[in-house]
Amino acid sequence: MLNFTSTVRNFSLPALMAAAILVGSTGCKNGKDKQNTKDSTSKVDSASIAIPTGLGSPITYDPNKRYIFLAFDDGPQPPGTINCKSIFHEEGVKATFFLVGMHMFDPLRKRIVDSLNNSYPEFVTGNHSTSHGFRDHYASFYKNVDSAVNDVLKAQNDLNLKLKIARLPGMNTWASAGEIKGPNSSKNVAKALDSLGYTIIGWDIEWQFIKGSTPKQGAEQLAADVNKMLDGNGMPTYQQNAIVLLAHDRMFAKPQYADSLRKFISILKQDKRNVFETLDHYPTVQNRK
Ligand SMILES: [Zn+2]
């Protein structure tokens, strides 16, 4: 089955290439508009582009920028998810939410998922399985490839997800177009999902937590680590000039930690080379044939 990017690519190549440049610059401008002014010019630009939906449309990378992909897991988990969504919106940054099917068990959570699904280009939603790997029983989850794949496919349907972007529960695994990297136990599941057109996204750095939901690193420390990696002075990232940050929505339920998330973003924004993007624009998603 064709993934969305190839569907778009087949649509009309010359028009698409022109549109891609527009979409790219619109995306960056959009974030700044939200931060500084209420100018709605970028929205008008987006609406005039003849792409069936903006999801999965290519962007052109600027080699002078560094791309930060905030990818928050395990939602919907209010109030954490609601806080994250508000903070990203107020700060004018894009982000990706990897959602869990079984966490959508009441009307409030369903509304959160609907709202996130309809927030493009600000937010993208991705698949984090139905059961979160049999409720964190990863060994048995990854041992049976068919049941694990079905668990992910069910979440795609239940959460009404548009894009085939997934993060495997409990595993820092990457997969795209036959290239798989990650723990051996997860590789067969990653391979099967990749062959179904899913891009699996791992992470380059994690905002870790203790006691289930308390952020471990402070905002300054984590922002310094992100900048260091983007400067090429830390662990190499999976894709050059791009960094994927993993965090969990629930870590930002309490006001003091929500403030910490806001501070983390504002420190990163001080470096004008830093651009926040959604994972539909990550290289391994964009480059799939
Ligand atoms: Zn998770």
Residues whose N, C-alpha, C, O or C-beta is under 5 A from the ligand:
A	BS01	ZN	D73 D74 P169 G170
